Amino acid sequence: METDTRKWSKYKPTDTAIRVEKPGKRVGTFSPMRKSLQYLRDLGYHVEIVEHYVSQAKIRRDLFGMFDILAVGGGQTIAVQTTTSGHVSERRKKILENPLHLVLKECGWVLEVHGWNRGDLKKATL
């Protein structure tokens, strides 16, 4: 564990998340995006984040309005919407309501929603 020279913070890396320690408090950061990226890389896929922040509008824009991550490998293209486990059904509904999801499936894409609860994955394949 390396200690930051600033008094108010120490950074300690764990498996895929960063833990931030403050005197008297231990706060963990958790990123579903980071977890999904690591999960797909561990499976051997090449991954790219396809969600972007539009600063003028102050919004996040997903690929086709549905996906955060694109993974390719093993003859497959996987489009992933990543979230916390409590929002999987909402994200699944959002994708199914978009008519473009049928075109992507016809093209052979695998469409997935990854829901993370700390270290546990809840995956829905559409």
C-alpha positions in Angstrom: 0.0 0.0 0.0 1.4 3.3 -1.0 0.7 6.4 1.0 -0.3 9.7 -0.7 1.8 12.6 0.5 -1.4 14.6 1.2 -2.7 14.1 4.8 -6.4 13.6 3.9 -6.2 10.6 1.7 -4.5 7.2 1.2 -5.2 5.1 -1.9 -5.1 1.4 -1.7 -5.8 -0.6 -4.9 -7.8 -3.8 -4.6 -8.8 -6.3 -7.3 -10.7 -3.9 -9.7 -11.9 -1.1 -7.5 -10.1 1.6 -5.7 -10.5 2.0 -1.9 -10.1 5.5 -0.5 -9.1 5.6 3.1 -9.6 8.7 5.3 -8.6 9.0 8.9 -11.4 7.4 11.0 -13.3 6.5 7.9 -13.0 3.9 5.2 -14.9 4.6 2.0 -14.9 2.3 -1.0 -15.5 3.4 -4.5 -17.5 1.1 -6.8 -17.9 1.4 -10.5 -20.1 -1.0 -12.5 -18.3 0.2 -15.7 -14.9 -0.8 -14.3 -16.3 -4.2 -13.1 -17.8 -5.0 -16.5 -14.6 -4.0 -18.3 -12.5 -6.3 -16.1 -15.0 -9.1 -16.4 -15.0 -9.0 -20.2 -11.2 -8.6 -20.4 -10.8 -11.7 -18.1 -13.0 -13.6 -20.6 -10.5 -12.6 -23.4 -12.5 -9.9 -25.2 -11.2 -6.6 -26.5 -13.3 -3.9 -24.9 -14.0 -0.2 -25.5 -16.1 2.3 -23.7 -18.7 3.7 -26.1 -20.5 6.0 -23.7 -19.5 9.6 -23.8 -20.1 12.7 -21.8 -21.5 15.7 -23.8 -20.3 18.7 -21.8 -22.5 21.3 -23.6 -25.7 19.4 -22.7 -24.3 17.9 -19.5 -25.5 14.4 -20.3 -24.0 11.0 -20.9 -24.7 9.5 -24.4 -24.7 5.8 -24.9 -24.0 4.0 -28.2 -27.3 3.8 -30.0 -28.9 5.2 -26.8 -28.5 1.8 -25.2 -24.9 0.6 -24.6 -21.9 1.6 -22.5 -19.3 -1.0 -23.6 -18.6 -2.8 -26.9 -16.6 -6.1 -26.7 -15.2 -8.1 -29.6 -13.5 -11.4 -29.7 -14.0 -15.1 -30.5 -16.1 -14.2 -33.5 -18.6 -12.2 -31.4 -19.6 -8.6 -30.9 -21.1 -8.0 -27.5 -22.9 -4.7 -26.6 -23.2 -4.1 -22.8 -25.3 -1.8 -20.7 -23.7 -1.8 -17.2 -25.5 -0.7 -14.0 -26.1 -1.6 -10.4 -28.0 -4.8 -9.8 -31.1 -2.9 -8.7 -31.5 -1.3 -12.2 -31.1 -4.3 -14.5 -34.9 -4.6 -15.3 -35.1 -0.8 -16.1 -32.1 -1.0 -18.5 -33.4 -4.2 -20.1 -36.8 -2.5 -20.7 -35.0 0.5 -22.2 -33.1 -1.7 -24.7 -36.2 -3.7 -25.6 -38.2 -0.5 -26.3 -35.6 0.7 -28.8 -36.4 -0.8 -32.2 -32.7 -0.8 -33.2 -32.0 -3.7 -30.8 -33.7 -6.0 -33.4 -31.4 -4.8 -36.1 -28.3 -5.4 -33.9 -29.5 -8.9 -33.1 -30.1 -9.7 -36.8 -26.4 -8.6 -37.3 -25.4 -11.3 -34.8 -24.6 -9.0 -31.9 -25.0 -10.3 -28.4 -26.8 -7.8 -26.2 -26.3 -7.9 -22.4 -27.1 -5.9 -19.3 -24.6 -6.3 -16.5 -25.9 -5.5 -13.0 -23.3 -5.3 -10.2 -23.7 -5.5 -6.5 -20.2 -5.0 -5.2 -18.5 -8.2 -6.5 -21.6 -10.1 -7.7 -22.8 -10.0 -11.3 -26.4 -10.2 -12.3 -26.4 -10.7 -16.1 -29.3 -10.5 -18.5 -28.8 -11.5 -22.1 -31.4 -10.2 -24.6 
